[in-house]
Amino acid sequence: MAIRYTSPFPIHVQLVRHWLADLLGMTVWTRTPNDMTSILPVVKVGAAPSGFLSGFERSASVDIDLFTSDQGSMDALSQQVDLAMARLAGNGNSFGYVDDVTGGSFAAVDYGDPNLLRYVATYSLTVRPLPIS
């Protein structure tokens, strides 16, 4: 007997994108903008290649890239994003509910532009299927 797939897991990138946009009060991107220097700071969310499926739970990961022009701005932004991700555990939005969030810890990653700082962190989310409507 085949099991019928009746309820999808949340689209974790959109869940995190909208969560951060709401808490930070800024645009959160899913692609790197062409001319970032005029719109800094920039927060970008993308899917990371990791996770697992176990019973009715799925773990899926996101990479969060932060771009600023100076260390002070980066320190403040990385702390705001880290706190927002910690608050996502046991919470959610119209894109889904998150049981747990693990990972984090932003690290500097060269972007090739001396006028931009880039920090990246990976967070893993444990989610359940969306309710059947």
ROKOLMAR-550896 format. One record per residue: x, y, z of N, C-alpha, C, O in turn. Coordinates in steps of 0.05 Angstrom, whole numbers, plus 5000, padded with zeros to 4 digits. Each point is the difference from the previous one (the first is absolute). Example, Ala and Ser with C-alpha at 12.3 -4.5 7.8 and 13.67 -1.06 7.14 Angstrom:
2
526448865156498250245000501850245000502150005013/497250214973501650245001498550225014501050225004/
This chain:
133
501749775000498350235000501850255000501850025017/497750164965501550254998499050205020497650035005/504250125007499250225018499650254984501750074983/496150055021499350254985501250245014499650045024/501950124962501250245010497850225001499150094979/500049985045497850185001500650285011498450194997/503849845015500650265013503050074997501749845009/499050374978502850074994501450115024498850125019/503849854981501750145020500250294992499850074976/500750115043500350284994502350054981502049855000/497850364984502350094984501750165019499450235005/502749655005501550115022501450274992500350175018/500549864957501350254993498050245002500750215011/496949754980498050215001499150055029499550235008/500349555008499350035028502150185014499250195014/503349764982502250155013500150284988500450205015/499349824960500150274986498050195012500650225008/496949694994497950175010500250045031499350225010/501749585004500450035029502050225005499550185016/502849814970502050215004499150274991500550205013/498149814964499050264990498250135020500150245005/498149605007498150115020501550095026499450225010/502549625000501350085024502150224997500450175017/501049834960502050204995498950264987501350215001/496349774988498950234987501450094975500350244994/500849564991501550074976499549784978499049785007/501750284969499849814978502049785005502350055007/496949704989501849775002499949874972497949934990/504450034999500349914972500449704999500949885019/498450014957500649724995502149984977500949784994/499850444994502250024981501650245008499050205010/503649794984501850235006499350234981500249974976/499150265035499450234983502550094984502349965010/497350154967502250094983501750225013502449985001/496350245007501450225011499450035030498250155007/503249715009499450005029500950255014498850075020/503350064971501150235015497950225005500250145019/497849884963498050215004497749925018498450175007/501549575001497749915016500949865026498449865012/504150164995501049865024498550095025499250235001/500549605019500949725001498249824983497650064995/503549714997498549804984500049745016502149915009/495549964992499749735012498949834977498050064987/503449715009499149814979499749735012501749915015/496149954978499549735010499949814976498850064980/502549715023499949794979500049725012500849975023/498449844962499949725009502949905003501750054983/498849795038502649875003499749704996497949895007/504149984981499749724993500449815024502149875002/496050135016500149815023497349965011498150144993/501649685026497549955013499449705002501649844992/496150105019499149725002497049985001498650205004/500449574992497149945001499749775020501249794995/497250245026499649805020497250005010499150195013/499449614979497249995009498550244988499950044976/498850115041498550234991501550265002498850214995/503849785011501650245001502150014978500949804991/499750455001502150044980501950215011499150205012/503449754985502050215006501150104973500849854983/499050415014501050134976501750245008499450135021/502749934964501850215008499950244981499449974976/501350265035500250244984502750145005501049995023/500150124957502350175003499050295000498350084984/502850085035499350285002502650164995501949975015/498050194964502350184994499350285008497850104995/504150035019499750285008502150174986502349914998/497050324992501850184987499850285013497850105002/504450015006500150275011502650144990501649874987/498750385020502450144991502050045023502350074995/496949875030501950035022499549805022497849895002/504250075015499849795021497950065021498649825009/501050434998498050075020497249934990498449895016/501050174959497449934989499749704998497849895005/504449974988499949704998499549885027498449815003/502950295018499649895027497150035009498849815010/500050424985497350055008498149834984498149875011/502250114962498349844983500149715006498049865002/504550035002500249715005498749935027498949785003/501350405017498649945025497050014997498649845012/500450354972497150024996499049754986497949895007/503550024972499149764985500249755018498249844999/504050145016500349765018497749995020498949795005/500450445007497850015019497449934987498349865011/501250254965497649934985499749714994497949885002/504449994991499949714994499549845026498649804999/502550295023499549865025497150025008498849815011/499950424983497250045006498249844982497649965006/503449944971498449854981499349725012498049894993/503750005024499549745012497450015016499850175018/498449654977497450005013498150224990498250085015/502350014961498550234989499749954970500849804989/498050404998499749974971498450244989499750205013/499449764962498550204986498149864980499649765003/499350394979498249874981501349804982498649854985/504150145015501449804983500649755015501049814987/498550175039500449765015500950055028500450225009/499849565006500850005028502649855003500549804987/501250315031502749885004500149905028499750155020/500949594983500349885027502650085013500150065024/502149944960502650055011501850124979499749964976/502250205034502150124983502749945012500450045024/501449864960502849955009501950124981499350084978/503249935030502150114983500550295006499950095023/500850064956500650285004503050045001501549844991/499350385021502850085003501150124973501049854983/498650405014500950144976503150014998501450035020/499549944956502950014994500450184976498450014982/503950135018500750174977500749834976501549805003/497550274974500649864975500650224979498450184996/503949804992500950204980498050024977499049804990/500350445003498250054978501450114975498750014978/503850065024501550104978499750304995501150104980/497450035037499750294998501050125026498849955021/503350214978501150115025498250195015500550065023/497450034964498150185012497749865014498350135013/501649604985497849855012501149795019501949864995/496850125028500449785019497849794995497750084996/503049675005498049794996500449805023502249905005/495650045009499949795021498049804991497950074988/502649675018498249784992499649825024501949945015/495649964989499449805020498049814988498450074983/501749685027498049804992498449925024501049945022/496350074975498249925021498349764990499250004976/500349815041498349774993497450035015499950055024/497949914962497350025011498749725001500349854981/498450095041498449765001497150084997498950155016/499749754963497350084993498249764997501049774997/496450275005498049794996498450074975500150234990/498549584999498350064976498050225007499150025022/500250134957497950205003497349865004499649784990/498650355024497349885004498649974973500350164982/498149635016498449964975497850205000498550035020/501250124958497950204998497549894986498150154998/
